[in-house]
Amino acid sequence: MMATPLAEINQLLAGVNQTTPELARLGQRTTQDATNLVHRLFWLGLALVLILLAGSVLAALTAECFTPRLRYSGASIGFQLAAVFAGGPAPLIATALLASTGSGQVIALYIFGCAIVSIAATAALPSSRDRDFARDHL
């Protein structure tokens, strides 16, 4: 009679020293699944931290770009235009790149290029170091 995987795991947990090829494969697969899960959770956590860091800096940067009278409208228009011109066609561009080259590395280069454009645009913003924010309401 063949035991179910759950029964085999229960035997292992109970300390029964029964080594069979089926149990060895089951244990190996479970260990690999756990390792893959840990790796995926690590990368997901790292991505979440980086997104949160970018969002916190973006809020301060957006607030400094506009006077209080125009701040909400300016930020809103900027976000909406970015969504239309950068976020909208991005999946279509990525699909076309993948279809034409068959490699995901080209998509990574496209994302890297977008990051370079973002860094250049941020560097071109005027400095607000000596700006008197108390007089912005005028």
GIBELQUI-V574000 format. One record per residue. N is the residue number from 1. RES is the residue in three letters. PSI is psi in whole degrees, 0 to 359 (NA if undefined). NEAR is the number of other C-alpha atoms within 12 Angstrom. D_LAST is the distance of its C-alpha to the last C-alpha in whole Angstrom. Layout:
n=N res=RES psi=PSI near=NEAR d_last=D_LAST
n=N res=RES psi=PSI near=NEAR d_last=D_LAST
This chain:
n=1 res=MET psi=135 near=3 d_last=86
n=2 res=MET psi=131 near=9 d_last=83
n=3 res=ALA psi=150 near=13 d_last=80
n=4 res=THR psi=159 near=13 d_last=77
n=5 res=PRO psi=325 near=18 d_last=74
n=6 res=LEU psi=319 near=14 d_last=73
n=7 res=ALA psi=322 near=15 d_last=76
n=8 res=GLU psi=319 near=25 d_last=76
n=9 res=ILE psi=319 near=23 d_last=73
n=10 res=ASN psi=322 near=16 d_last=75
n=11 res=GLN psi=318 near=18 d_last=78
n=12 res=LEU psi=316 near=19 d_last=75
n=13 res=LEU psi=330 near=14 d_last=73
n=14 res=ALA psi=355 near=11 d_last=77
n=15 res=GLY psi=12 near=11 d_last=78
n=16 res=VAL psi=122 near=14 d_last=81
n=17 res=ASN psi=84 near=14 d_last=81
n=18 res=GLN psi=106 near=16 d_last=82
n=19 res=THR psi=114 near=16 d_last=81
n=20 res=THR psi=160 near=15 d_last=81
n=21 res=PRO psi=325 near=11 d_last=79
n=22 res=GLU psi=315 near=17 d_last=78
n=23 res=LEU psi=323 near=26 d_last=76
n=24 res=ALA psi=316 near=18 d_last=75
n=25 res=ARG psi=320 near=16 d_last=73
n=26 res=LEU psi=315 near=21 d_last=72
n=27 res=GLY psi=321 near=21 d_last=71
n=28 res=GLN psi=317 near=14 d_last=69
n=29 res=ARG psi=320 near=15 d_last=67
n=30 res=THR psi=320 near=16 d_last=66
n=31 res=THR psi=318 near=14 d_last=65
n=32 res=GLN psi=319 near=14 d_last=63
n=33 res=ASP psi=318 near=14 d_last=61
n=34 res=ALA psi=320 near=14 d_last=60
n=35 res=THR psi=316 near=14 d_last=59
n=36 res=ASN psi=320 near=14 d_last=57
n=37 res=LEU psi=317 near=14 d_last=55
n=38 res=VAL psi=317 near=14 d_last=54
n=39 res=HIS psi=317 near=14 d_last=53
n=40 res=ARG psi=319 near=14 d_last=51
n=41 res=LEU psi=323 near=14 d_last=50
n=42 res=PHE psi=309 near=14 d_last=49
n=43 res=TRP psi=325 near=14 d_last=47
n=44 res=LEU psi=318 near=14 d_last=45
n=45 res=GLY psi=318 near=14 d_last=44
n=46 res=LEU psi=317 near=14 d_last=43
n=47 res=ALA psi=320 near=14 d_last=41
n=48 res=LEU psi=317 near=14 d_last=39
n=49 res=VAL psi=317 near=14 d_last=38
n=50 res=LEU psi=322 near=14 d_last=37
n=51 res=ILE psi=319 near=14 d_last=35
n=52 res=LEU psi=321 near=14 d_last=33
n=53 res=LEU psi=316 near=14 d_last=32
n=54 res=ALA psi=320 near=15 d_last=31
n=55 res=GLY psi=323 near=14 d_last=29
n=56 res=SER psi=320 near=14 d_last=27
n=57 res=VAL psi=323 near=15 d_last=26
n=58 res=LEU psi=322 near=19 d_last=25
n=59 res=ALA psi=315 near=19 d_last=23
n=60 res=ALA psi=320 near=16 d_last=21
n=61 res=LEU psi=316 near=20 d_last=21
n=62 res=THR psi=321 near=27 d_last=19
n=63 res=ALA psi=326 near=24 d_last=16
n=64 res=GLU psi=341 near=26 d_last=16
n=65 res=CYS psi=338 near=28 d_last=16
n=66 res=PHE psi=151 near=26 d_last=13
n=67 res=THR psi=160 near=22 d_last=9
n=68 res=PRO psi=326 near=19 d_last=10
n=69 res=ARG psi=329 near=16 d_last=9
n=70 res=LEU psi=2 near=19 d_last=12
n=71 res=ARG psi=311 near=21 d_last=14
n=72 res=TYR psi=314 near=18 d_last=16
n=73 res=SER psi=317 near=17 d_last=17
n=74 res=GLY psi=316 near=19 d_last=17
n=75 res=ALA psi=318 near=24 d_last=19
n=76 res=SER psi=313 near=17 d_last=22
n=77 res=ILE psi=320 near=16 d_last=22
n=78 res=GLY psi=315 near=21 d_last=23
n=79 res=PHE psi=319 near=18 d_last=25
n=80 res=GLN psi=318 near=15 d_last=27
n=81 res=LEU psi=323 near=14 d_last=27
n=82 res=ALA psi=320 near=17 d_last=29
n=83 res=ALA psi=320 near=14 d_last=31
n=84 res=VAL psi=311 near=13 d_last=32
n=85 res=PHE psi=336 near=15 d_last=33
n=86 res=ALA psi=313 near=23 d_last=34
n=87 res=GLY psi=326 near=17 d_last=35
n=88 res=GLY psi=305 near=14 d_last=37
n=89 res=PRO psi=354 near=14 d_last=39
n=90 res=ALA psi=314 near=20 d_last=40
n=91 res=PRO psi=325 near=16 d_last=43
n=92 res=LEU psi=319 near=14 d_last=44
n=93 res=ILE psi=316 near=22 d_last=44
n=94 res=ALA psi=319 near=25 d_last=45
n=95 res=THR psi=318 near=18 d_last=48
n=96 res=ALA psi=320 near=18 d_last=49
n=97 res=LEU psi=318 near=21 d_last=49
n=98 res=LEU psi=320 near=19 d_last=51
n=99 res=ALA psi=323 near=14 d_last=54
n=100 res=SER psi=328 near=13 d_last=54
n=101 res=THR psi=332 near=13 d_last=54
n=102 res=GLY psi=12 near=13 d_last=56
n=103 res=SER psi=138 near=16 d_last=54
n=104 res=GLY psi=346 near=17 d_last=51
n=105 res=GLN psi=329 near=14 d_last=50
n=106 res=VAL psi=324 near=20 d_last=49
n=107 res=ILE psi=321 near=24 d_last=46
n=108 res=ALA psi=321 near=17 d_last=45
n=109 res=LEU psi=324 near=17 d_last=45
n=110 res=TYR psi=315 near=23 d_last=42
n=111 res=ILE psi=320 near=21 d_last=40
n=112 res=PHE psi=319 near=14 d_last=40
n=113 res=GLY psi=319 near=15 d_last=39
n=114 res=CYS psi=322 near=20 d_last=36
n=115 res=ALA psi=321 near=15 d_last=35
n=116 res=ILE psi=318 near=14 d_last=35
n=117 res=VAL psi=319 near=15 d_last=33
n=118 res=SER psi=318 near=17 d_last=31
n=119 res=ILE psi=318 near=13 d_last=31
n=120 res=ALA psi=319 near=12 d_last=30
n=121 res=ALA psi=322 near=12 d_last=27
n=122 res=THR psi=321 near=17 d_last=26
n=123 res=ALA psi=333 near=12 d_last=27
n=124 res=ALA psi=352 near=11 d_last=25
n=125 res=LEU psi=145 near=16 d_last=22
n=126 res=PRO psi=148 near=14 d_last=19
n=127 res=SER psi=142 near=13 d_last=19
n=128 res=SER psi=25 near=17 d_last=17
n=129 res=ARG psi=314 near=10 d_last=19
n=130 res=ASP psi=16 near=9 d_last=17
n=131 res=ARG psi=136 near=14 d_last=13
n=132 res=ASP psi=100 near=13 d_last=11
n=133 res=PHE psi=341 near=17 d_last=10
n=134 res=ALA psi=335 near=10 d_last=9
n=135 res=ARG psi=8 near=10 d_last=6
n=136 res=ASP psi=338 near=17 d_last=5
n=137 res=HIS psi=348 near=12 d_last=4
n=138 res=LEU psi=NA near=10 d_last=0
